[in-house]
Amino acid sequence: MIEKMTKYSFILLSGESESFLENLQELGVVDIQRSRKPVDTKSSEMLEKTLKIRSAISILEKIDYSKDEDAATIRAAASGTVIEGCKMQNTLDANAHIQEINASIAAAEKCLKQVSAWGEYDKQAVDGLAAKGIDIRYYSVPEKAFDPTWSSMVALEEISRIDGKVNFVTVARTGEEYTFPVHEINAPEMSSPQASERIEALKQELAATKGKLLCLKENWLSHMQSGLEKKTADLDRYLAEKVSTEAAEGYICTFEGFAPQSEKERLVKAFDDMGVLYISEDATEQDNPPIKLRNNKFSEMFECLTGMYGMPVYGEWDPTPILGVFFLLFFAMCMGDGGYGIILTIYGILQSRKIVNIGMFDGLGKLITALGISTTVVGLLFGTFFGVDLTTVTWIPEGIRNCMLAGDVNIAGANYALQMILAICVGVFHICLAMVIKAVLYTKRFGFKQNLGTWGWVLLIIGGLILAICAMCFNLPQTVTKILLISIAVISALGIYFFNTPGRSPLKNIGPGLWETYNMATGLLGDVLSYIRLYALGLAGGMLGNAFNILGGLVLGDHPTWQFVPFILIMLFGHTLNMLMSCLGAFVHPLRLTFVEYFKNSGYEGKGTAYNPLKK
């Protein structure tokens, strides 16, 4: 749910603004309305400095040289490094220098490959021959193109044969012209030993620079993180000060901010102690206050998904509780494997307890655990465990197998997969729920009269579905069904075609009503069919897992001995790959069903601003 906000308007003397904002930072709960972007040169400079510090921190957090081939050298270099000057700039410079050295090493290794064909020689002595009137030219040709008779045309010396090429030189007096059937190449820049020495020197320089970064991480990372927090707080305070409204020829300035109503008592006492003049009132939708979500522990796990789309505006509704339930179900249906669910559950527990900590999943351990548990339950209900079809396993009691949602169902003389029908039914329910929520919330925000068209569609679609289900399941009399169907159609048509826009002639509303009918007819069909992906992804993952099981079984054979080794490797690789691919699909596609099909039909806008109080 969206936490209720109190709007505060402050009136201060201009000279009091800075100390007042510092006091608000100490309180840490008042969101002063301010620009999210730089407003002048100073704020641009402050932002640039903040971004540089954040970049430096990111560099230091990522480095890990424990598995580097020169780990011992890097550790020794870190121990003997003394950092002088700005730590942030040292980090950025060292990181840039590492990239330059890596590029130089790559170029030097390429050069070594080129000059290795010419062996060891004194380049200075060779270059000195030119002063004595001797001209040396270098050639490299494929072995098939090399002709030994060339030596009769000019003094020729073969140097080496490497990688199918003949490398040779010719010697002639300076200025002496001769015709040769191949093109000359550039003289090598250095000898092979010199190129190797160059690479070794660059690697030593690289280890020293990495040691500098390691020293910065171990001794200055926490200091830089504290500095980033301070710089961010200073920038926030400066931006808040710059958006104040001046009055009385600049002697007075005003601020506007919002805070949760739960903090009102504490804030009133604090403001009274400050002696500041303020006005407090309940925030309204017109004030466009920032949004702070407050949910139970279950729904709280899914607030990150709501934030990915956009926070609700103050008069809207928080979609997180419903989003959480359906995302959990959709994810489990897309994975569709109880074995993979157990693996996810174990990993989620390890992640939440910091036993295993992958940075990109930091703080998501509980969510991963919940997704794993739901996948385990749904996967076993669907009868799939690490690609094995549990409905065919003989040691499972028949009563349990009969409870699994697998196999086909006969509808109108045709057989359809039960899980596909289930996916479509879930989609229909999801969309119908979205339409009801839209009608209720829009009525609350804009009034019933303004939403007659919306209620017309709700009555037509949901009322029609309920009537059809009742007629089939409870054998309603044909006359009663006909009367109810006509009543639903007439009442819905009045709202959809004649009263969709109050205050306008009913005849003028027919055109927009017809256009809305076209959009609903084409859009709803596509929306419902989109939910088939819940069945398709689960089916694909199960089939791929089963394919690896079959492949492993073929390798294992009937009387295995050493075949257990390749069998285990195939199973580990295959199911790991399949699980990772399934996780990706099970995250993206349910998110799409929520963001597109559900939010579109529920009227959710997601244009609110997240609550971001001034704090230290």
N, C-alpha and C positions, 0 to 999 in steps of 0.2 A: 504494500500500500504506500501511498505518497504521504509523507509526514507533513502535518499542518505547519505553516510558517507564520511568523509575526513580522510585519513590516515596521522598520524603525527609520524615522527621519530625524537627523541630527542637525543642530544649528550651533556653530562655534565661531569664535573670533579666528581670523585667518592665521594668527601666530600659534594657535593651539592645535592645528590640524595634525602636525607630525606626531606630537606626544599622544594625541587621542588615538591615532591609528596604531601606534605602538602598544597602547593599552588594549586595543581590540585584538591585536596579535597575541597578547598574553591570554586573553579570554579564549581565543581560538574557535569561536562558534559563529561569528557574525560574518556573513557573506556580503561585503560591500560591493555594490554594483560598479564594475570597472571594466576597462577594455581588456580583451584577451590578446591584443597585439600592441606593439610599440606605438607610442603616440608622439614621440619626439626623438631627437638625436640621443639624448641621455638614456632614455629607455631602450633604444635600439642597441646602444653600447652595453647596457646592463644585460639585455637578452643575449647578445652575442657572447659575452663573458660566461653567462650561465650555460649556454649551449656547449661552449668549449670545455667547461669543467665536466659537464655530463658526458661529453665524448671521451674525455680523458679517463673518467671513472669506468666507462664501458670498456675501454681498451684494457685497463688494469684488471677488471673483473674477469675478463675472458682468458687472460694468459695463463698457461699451464705448461711449464717446461720440464715436468717430471719425466716425460717419455721422450724428450728430445735426445738425439744422438750425442749431443754435447752437454748433457744435463750437468755433469760434474763441473765442466768448465764454466757454465753459466752460473752455477751456484757459487763457485769461487769468485767470479767477477762481481756478483751481487754483494758478497761479503766485503769486498774491498772498494766498493763504490761509495763516493761521497756526493750527495746531491746538493747542488748550489743553485740559488735563484728560484724562480717560479716553478713549483712542482707540476702544475698543470701544463705549462709550456714545455717543460722537460719531457713529460710523457708524450705529448703530441709530436715533438721533434724526434724523439727516439723511435716512435712508431713509424714516422715518415722515413727516417734513416734506415730502418729495417727493410722497408719496402724497396728503397734505393739499392741497398746491398744485395737483396735477393735478385733484383734485376741485373745487377753487375755480375753476380755469380753465374746466373743463367747465360749471360753474354760471354763470360770467361770460359765456361764449360763448352760453349759452342766454338769458341776460338781454339780451345785445346784440341777438340775433335778435328778442326781444320789443319792445325799446325803439326799434329802428331804424325801426319804422313811424311813430314820433312825431317823428323828425327831431331837430334841434338846438334846444334851448330852455333858459331859465334856470329851473331847478326852484325855486329860492328865490323868484324873482319870482312864479312861478305859485302857489306855496303862500301868498305874501303876499296874493293876491287874496281869500282866505277872510277875512282880517281886515277887508277893505273891504266885506264882505257879498256877495261874488260867489262863486258855487258852480260849479265846472267838473266835469263828469262825462265819463267816457271810455267809448267803445263800439267794438266790433269785430264786424262781421257779414259773412256771405258777400255777394258782389255781387248775387246774385239776390234776396237778402232785403232789400236796401237800397231804401228808398222815399224819393225826393227830396222828397215832400210833407211829410215829417216837419219840414222847416224852417218850415212854417207853424204848427206846434204849439209850437216853442221855438226859440230862437236856436241854430243848428246850424252847425258849421264842419267840412267834410271835410278831413282831414289828409293821408291817403295811400290808395293802393290797391296792396296787395302780396299776392302769393300767393292771388289770388282773393278777398281780403277788403277791405272798406271800413272804414277807421279814422277815426273822427270824434269830436268833442267837442260837448257842449251847454253853454250858458252861461245861468245863471238866478240870481236873487237868493237869498241864503241863506234856507232855510225855505220857498221857493216850491215848491209841489207841482204836478206835472204827470204825466199818464199817458203812458207810452212803451211801445211793444210789444216792446222787447228789453231784456235784462238788462245792467246796468252792470258794467264790469270795473274791476279795481284800477288806480289811477294808476301810471304807470311810475316806477320807483325812481330812475332817473337818465336823463340824455340819452344819445344815441348816442355822442358824443365822449367823454363821461365813462366809458361802459362800455368803449370801446376803450382808453382810458388805463388803466383797471383791469386789463384783460387784459395789456397791455404790461408793467405793473408786476409782475404775477404771473409773467410769463415771465422777466423779469430776475431775480426772486427765485429762480425755478426753476433758472436757469443758474448762479447763485451757489451754490446748494445742491449741484448736481451737481458744480461745481468743487471743493467741499469734499470730496465723496466721491472724486473723482479724485485729489486731493491725498493723501487717506488711503491710497488704493491704491498710489500710486507711492512714498510715503515710509514707510508704516507697516505694509503688509500682511505682509511677511516677519517683522517684529517681533511682530505678532499671532499668526502661525503658530507661532513659537517659544514664545510665551506659552501657546498652546493645548496644545502638547506638554508643557510643564512642568505646567500645571494638570491635565492628564489623568494624568500620572505621579503627581502629588501625591494625586489622588483614588484612584488604584489602590492606592497605598501606605497611605492612610488606611483604605480598605475592608479591605485585607489585615490591618492591625493590629487592626481591630475584631472580626474573626472568630477571633482567637486564643483558645485555651482556657486559662483561668487555673487554677493549682493552688497548693498550699501557702500558703493564705490570701492569694493574690494576688502572692506573691513570684516565682512562676515562671509562664511562659506557654509554650505550645507552638504550633507552626505545622505545617501539612502542605502539601507542594507536589510538583510533578512536573516532570521535565525529560527530554529525550531521552536515551536510553542512550549515544548517540554523544558526549554532553557529560560523561559520568560522570567520566572521568579529570581533566578540567579543573576540574570542580566540587569533586571530593574534595580536590584540592590547595588550592582557594580556601577551602573550609570549614575545612580544617586550619589554614590561615594565619590565619583569623578567630578560631580557638580556640573555635568553636561546637560544642556537643554535638548530634550528629545520628545518625539511623539511616537507612540506605538499603537498599532492597529492590526487586526487580522488581515493577512494577505488575501487578495482576490485574484482571479484569473487575469483580470485586466492589468494587474501589477507585474505579471510575468515573473514570479519569484523563481529562484533556483529550486531544483528538485532533489530531495533526499528521500531515498527509498527505505522503508522499514518493513521487513518481512520476518517470518519465522526462520528457523535454522535450515529447513528444507528449501524454501524458496530463495533464501539468501544466496545459496550456491549458484543460482542461475541469473543473478543480477548482472553478471559480466556479459551474458548473452543479450540482455535488454540494452545494456550500454553500447554494445556493438552496433545495434540498429539506431538507437537514439533514445534519449530520456523522454518520458511523457511531459506534456505541458501541465500546468497546475490544475486545470479543470478536467484533464483527461483521467485515465485510469491506469493503474500499474498492471501491465500484462504479465509480470514475472510469475505469479503463482500458477496461472494456467499454462504459460509457456514452459515452466519447469516440468509439470506433469506430462505434457504431450512430448516434449523433447526427450524425456526419459524413455517413454514408450517407443517413439520413433527410432531413437538410437538403438534400442534393444532389438527392434524388428529388423533394422538394416544389418546389424551384426548377425543376429539369428543363430548364435552358436553358444551353447552353455559352457563349453570348455574355454572359449576365448573370454567369456564373462568372468570365469574364475581367475584367469590370469590378470585381467584388468582390475579385479577387486583386490588381489594381492598387491599389485603395483600401486594402486591408489592408497592403500594402507601404508605401504613403505614410503610413498611420497609425502603423505600428510605427517608422518612421524619423522621426516628428514633422514630416514635411514638410506633412502635413495633420493637424490635431489637433482632433477634435470631442470635447469633454469627456466625453460619455456613453460614448464608446468608448475612453476612455483605458486603456491596458494590454491592449486586446483586439485589437491589430493582427495578431499572429501567428495568433490564432484565426480572425479574418476571412479572413486569407490562406489558411489551411488549408481553410476552408469554401468559398472561391472556387475553389481548385484542384479539390476534390472535385466541386463543381458543374460545372466545365468538363468534367471527365472523364465524369461521368454524363450531362450534357446532350448531349455529342457521341455518347455511346453510345446515348442515346435518340433521337438524330437531330433535335435542335432547336437552332437558333442564331438568337437574336434573333427568335423567332417563326417562322422559316423551317423548313419540313419538309425536312430534308436528304435524306430517302429519295426525294424527287421531283426533286432537283437533278441534271440530266443530266451536268454536268461532273465530278461525283464518281464515281470508278471503281466499277463494279458490285460488285466484291469487297468494298470498304469498306462500301457500302450494305447488302450482305447480312449484314455483321457487326453492324449496328445492331439494337437490341432494339425493334423497332416492328412494327406490324401485328397480326394476329389469330392465335390458335391454335385448333385444333379439338379440343374435349374432349367425348366422348360425343355426337358429332353436332352440337354447338353451337359457335359461334365466340365467343371471348372475347378481349379486348384482352390482348396479351402482357404489357404493363406492369402491368395490374391483377393478373394471375396472379402476376407477380413480386413485387408488393407483398404479396400474401397469403402467398406462400411465405416472404418475409423475416419477416413477422409470426409465422408458425408457428415458424420457427427461433428467433426472438427469445424467444418465450414458452417454448419447450422448453428453451432455454439457461437461462432464469430458473428454471425448475422444477428443473433439475439442480443449479444453484448453490445453490438453497434446500435441497435434500436434502443436499448435501455439507456446506454450512456449518452447518446445523442439527445434522447428525450430529456434526460436530466440536465444537459448543458444548454440545449436550445429550445426545449419545450415540445410537447406532444404535437401541437398543430404544425410545427415546422417539419415533422418527421412522419407524416401520414404515408408518404410514398415508401419510406423505409419499412414501416410496419406492414404495409400492403405486401411487400415482397416476403417478409417474415411469415405472414399468415399464409400466403400462397404456397411457398416452398415447404415450410415446416408443417403447416396445417395439412397440406396435401400428402406429405410423407406419413404423418401420423394416421390420417384417414385411410391411406392405402394399407398400412400395417394392420390397423384394426379390422379392416374389411377382410383381409386374408387370414388373420389369426383368430378372429372371434366370429367370423361368419355373419357380419352385419347384413340385415335385410337389404336387398337391392334398392328398394324405395328410399330407405333411410340414407344409404350411401349416396344416392343420386341427389337427394335434397341437400345433404351436407356439402357435397362437392360443388353444387351450384351456388350455395350460400357463400362458401369460401371464395369461389371465383368472382362473384359479384362484388363482395366487400373489398377484396384485394384490388380489383379493377378500378374501383372508385378512388382508392388511395394512390394507385400507380399512375393512372391516366388522367384523372380529373382534379385531384387535390394534392399533387406532388409539390406544387409551389403555391403556398397560401398568398392571397392578395392579388392573384392574377386570374383572368377569366379561365374557367375550367376547360373551355374549348382550346385555348392556347396551350394548355398543359398536355394535350394529347400528343403533340409532336415530340417533346422531350420524353414523354412516357414510352413512346414507341422506340426511340433511340436507346433508352435504358433497357427496354425489353431485349433488344438485339445484343447489347453488351452482356446482359445477364445470361442469355441463352448460350452465347458462344463462350463467355468467360467461365461460367460455372462448370460446363462440361470439361473444359481444359483443366480447371482447378481440381476436379474430382479425379480425372485420369492421372494427374500428377502424383497421386498417392500410390499408384501402382509401383512406384520406385521402392516403396517400403518392402514389397514382396520380391521385386526383381533383385535388389541388392543382397537381401538375405539368401535368395536362391543361388545367386552367383558365388557368394562366399562359401556356401555349403558345397556346391559342385566342385569348386577349386580345391577345397580342403579334402574332399573325397578323392579327387584326382591324385593328390599327393599320397593319400593312403594307399591307393591302388598301385602307384609307382613304387612305394616303399615295400608293399607286399610282393611285387614281382621280383624286386632285388633280394628280398629275404628268402624266398623259396620255401620248399617244404621241409628241408632238413638244414637249417642255417647253422653256421659256425662263425667264420670271420665275416659273414654277410651282415651281422648285427651292426658293424661299424658304419658301412654306407647307408644301412637302413636308418640308423639314428640321425646321421647327417642329413639325409633327405627329409625326414620328418621334422627335424628342428628348423632347417632352412625353409621348407615349404610352408609350414604352419606359421612361422614368424612372418614371412613375407605376406601370406594371406591375411593374417591378423592386422598387420600394419595397413595394408590396402583397405581392409574392411573398416578399420577405425577412421581412416580418412573419409571414406564415403559416408559412414554412419554419422560423422560430424557435419559434413557439408550439406548433405541432402535434407536432413531434418531442419537444419537452419534455414534452408531455402523454402521449405514448406511453411515454416513459421513466418519468415520475413515477407514472403510473396503471397501465398494463398491465404494464410490466416490473417495477417495484418491488413491486407487489402480488403477482405470481407468484413473485418471488425472495425474498419475506419480508423485504425490507430495511426497517428501521425509521427510521433517520436521526435518532435522539434524542440523539446525542452532543453534547458541548460542545467548541467549537473551542479549540485551544491559544492561550493569551493570556498570555504571561509578563510578569512585572513588568519594566519597562525604562524608561530615561530617554528 
